[in-house]
Amino acid sequence: MSEINFGIIGTGRMAATMMAALTAASGVKILAVSSESKDRAASFAKFHAIPQAYHGIDALLRDERIDAVYIANATENHYQSTLSALNAGKAVLCEKPIAISASESKEIEQAAARAGKLCMEAMWTFFLPTYQRLFKSYEETELGTPLYLYSDFGYPVSKEVSPRLYASTVGSGVLLDRGVYPIALALKLFGPVNQILGKVDRTPEGVDIHAALQLFHNNGAESQLAVSFRVLLQNRAVLSSTSGSISLEPPVIGAESIRVSRASLELPTLGIQSLSIKERLKQHLRQSSLLRRINTIKSAGKLEHHTYGGNQYLPLINHFCELYRTDKLVSNVFSLSASTQVLEVIDQANKL
Ligand SMILES: NC(=O)c1ccc[n+]([C@@H]2O[C@H](COP(=O)([O-])OP(=O)(O)OC[C@H]3O[C@@H](n4cnc5c(N)ncnc54)[C@H](OP(=O)(O)O)[C@@H]3O)[C@@H](O)[C@H]2O)c1
């Protein structure tokens, strides 16, 4: 297996988190890290035993030994960092969201095509075994025709704990930070959207902190999505089809459990005289609270467990490395044009 030399751009929480996955991936070597602060680059490199620390992205991009970069700096810098890396001839794995608007993302698509370099947004959830199971169920119409998605992602987070999310500068807000996940899922399943309804709540400074969206897809399906910094949502995604539903159980981001429920196609109850013995027995049993309780448990569906193992980001890193080693320029699971479509929905939601 050929070795891939990585450079890390950014030294924040996510860069530190991703170190474990990059270190665990086979055939990956982390050669350098860069930061806008010389001291942060040096201390990050020392802590993670990275041989080279660079002050500024340009210095790292001049390092010819580096094949690929993982970009995890602040959201508003993703666009420029990705363009610079592509222009320097590096393959790019960029944190979500890859840009802050569809037009920026479109430019990235064009730059990647011009450079002939692999570039993708780190939509890591799509590589988890539970999401793969959901996609397979969808493709195989295991539960009939899929027509409706409910997906949400939200838990309360305060300005004090996460000032980055509330900053009244570009790149902040719940749509860019959390909205990308359910929107990407809706588009992956049902494709392009022709109408968006909903409501976006903002702070007095204009930062979006809660959003409820209804997407109407060209294929006739509908998605009901919610994201929040304000309240604890269900953190679940339920795909409903004509014969049943399949759900990514909480926490939807990082789900390891899936619930499969099959619709029981019972005939409507007729008048008591015309009921069969079986129906009459059923009616009688419905008077038992214990049996109703058992029925509640049964109708909740079958729970399946699909673990991602030790690190939730490793399946994404393995996918990126596989694409790199096989000279692919676009991910077949989450392409750059999918990134652009997600940002198109966010652009429109921002106008609601
Ligand atoms: N995939 C996921 O599960 C996930 C989870 C969380 C976040 N993210 C994404 O990852 C990106 C980074 O998020 P984050 O949570 O890592 O944000 P963060 O901790 O605020 O760091 C963002 C960047 O801010 C700079 N920075 C400025 N002052 C800093 C300081 N005192 N300490 C550390 N860094 C400082 C760093 O870049 P420099 O060193 O270059 O200045 C750092 O890379 C965001 O775009 C976010 O959407 C993804």
Ligand as a Chemical Component Dictionary entry (heavy atoms), coordinates in Angstrom:
data_LIG
# 
_chem_comp.id                   LIG 
_chem_comp.type                 NON-POLYMER 
_chem_comp.pdbx_formal_charge   0 
_chem_comp.three_letter_code    LIG 
# 
loop_
_chem_comp_atom.comp_id 
_chem_comp_atom.atom_id 
_chem_comp_atom.alt_atom_id 
_chem_comp_atom.type_symbol 
_chem_comp_atom.charge 
_chem_comp_atom.model_Cartn_x 
_chem_comp_atom.model_Cartn_y 
_chem_comp_atom.model_Cartn_z 
_chem_comp_atom.pdbx_ordinal 
LIG N1  N1  N 0  -16.806 16.681 11.526 1  
LIG C1  C1  C 0  -17.160 17.014 12.746 2  
LIG O1  O1  O 0  -17.674 16.207 13.507 3  
LIG C2  C2  C 0  -16.885 18.401 13.219 4  
LIG C3  C3  C 0  -17.021 18.705 14.568 5  
LIG C4  C4  C 0  -16.698 19.980 14.983 6  
LIG C5  C5  C 0  -16.294 20.920 14.068 7  
LIG N2  N2  N 1  -16.196 20.603 12.752 8  
LIG C6  C6  C 0  -15.746 21.604 11.760 9  
LIG O2  O2  O 0  -14.358 21.787 11.947 10 
LIG C7  C7  C 0  -14.006 23.149 11.782 11 
LIG C8  C8  C 0  -13.225 23.597 12.986 12 
LIG O3  O3  O 0  -14.042 23.499 14.133 13 
LIG P1  P1  P 0  -13.400 23.449 15.596 14 
LIG O4  O4  O 0  -14.452 22.965 16.494 15 
LIG O5  O5  O -1 -12.093 22.775 15.576 16 
LIG O6  O6  O 0  -13.181 25.013 15.871 17 
LIG P2  P2  P 0  -12.082 25.700 16.762 18 
LIG O7  O7  O 0  -11.638 24.816 17.883 19 
LIG O8  O8  O 0  -12.632 27.039 17.096 20 
LIG O9  O9  O 0  -10.825 25.873 15.795 21 
LIG C9  C9  C 0  -10.952 26.489 14.540 22 
LIG C10 C10 C 0  -9.639  27.159 14.171 23 
LIG O10 O10 O 0  -9.512  28.362 14.898 24 
LIG C11 C11 C 0  -8.125  28.710 14.997 25 
LIG N3  N3  N 0  -7.893  29.163 16.356 26 
LIG C12 C12 C 0  -7.950  30.461 16.710 27 
LIG N4  N4  N 0  -7.697  30.587 18.017 28 
LIG C13 C13 C 0  -7.462  29.357 18.519 29 
LIG C14 C14 C 0  -7.130  28.841 19.783 30 
LIG N5  N5  N 0  -6.956  29.625 20.835 31 
LIG N6  N6  N 0  -6.981  27.515 19.941 32 
LIG C15 C15 C 0  -7.158  26.681 18.889 33 
LIG N7  N7  N 0  -7.452  27.124 17.651 34 
LIG C16 C16 C 0  -7.612  28.442 17.462 35 
LIG C17 C17 C 0  -7.348  27.450 14.590 36 
LIG O11 O11 O 0  -6.789  27.639 13.311 37 
LIG P3  P3  P 0  -5.304  28.185 13.174 38 
LIG O12 O12 O 0  -4.480  27.398 14.085 39 
LIG O13 O13 O 0  -4.954  27.982 11.738 40 
LIG O14 O14 O 0  -5.362  29.635 13.533 41 
LIG C18 C18 C 0  -8.411  26.377 14.534 42 
LIG O15 O15 O 0  -8.133  25.404 13.583 43 
LIG C19 C19 C 0  -15.323 23.910 11.588 44 
LIG O16 O16 O 0  -15.435 24.278 10.250 45 
LIG C20 C20 C 0  -16.406 22.942 11.979 46 
LIG O17 O17 O 0  -17.573 23.081 11.192 47 
LIG C21 C21 C 0  -16.470 19.363 12.324 48 
# 
loop_
_chem_comp_bond.comp_id 
_chem_comp_bond.atom_id_1 
_chem_comp_bond.atom_id_2 
_chem_comp_bond.value_order 
_chem_comp_bond.pdbx_ordinal 
LIG N1  C1  SING 1  
LIG C1  O1  DOUB 2  
LIG C1  C2  SING 3  
LIG C2  C3  SING 4  
LIG C2  C21 DOUB 5  
LIG C3  C4  DOUB 6  
LIG C4  C5  SING 7  
LIG C5  N2  DOUB 8  
LIG N2  C6  SING 9  
LIG N2  C21 SING 10 
LIG C6  O2  SING 11 
LIG C6  C20 SING 12 
LIG O2  C7  SING 13 
LIG C7  C8  SING 14 
LIG C7  C19 SING 15 
LIG C8  O3  SING 16 
LIG O3  P1  SING 17 
LIG P1  O4  DOUB 18 
LIG P1  O5  SING 19 
LIG P1  O6  SING 20 
LIG O6  P2  SING 21 
LIG P2  O7  DOUB 22 
LIG P2  O8  SING 23 
LIG P2  O9  SING 24 
LIG O9  C9  SING 25 
LIG C9  C10 SING 26 
LIG C10 O10 SING 27 
LIG C10 C18 SING 28 
LIG O10 C11 SING 29 
LIG C11 N3  SING 30 
LIG C11 C17 SING 31 
LIG N3  C12 SING 32 
LIG N3  C16 SING 33 
LIG C12 N4  DOUB 34 
LIG N4  C13 SING 35 
LIG C13 C14 SING 36 
LIG C13 C16 DOUB 37 
LIG C14 N5  SING 38 
LIG C14 N6  DOUB 39 
LIG N6  C15 SING 40 
LIG C15 N7  DOUB 41 
LIG N7  C16 SING 42 
LIG C17 O11 SING 43 
LIG C17 C18 SING 44 
LIG O11 P3  SING 45 
LIG P3  O12 DOUB 46 
LIG P3  O13 SING 47 
LIG P3  O14 SING 48 
LIG C18 O15 SING 49 
LIG C19 O16 SING 50 
LIG C19 C20 SING 51 
LIG C20 O17 SING 52 
# 
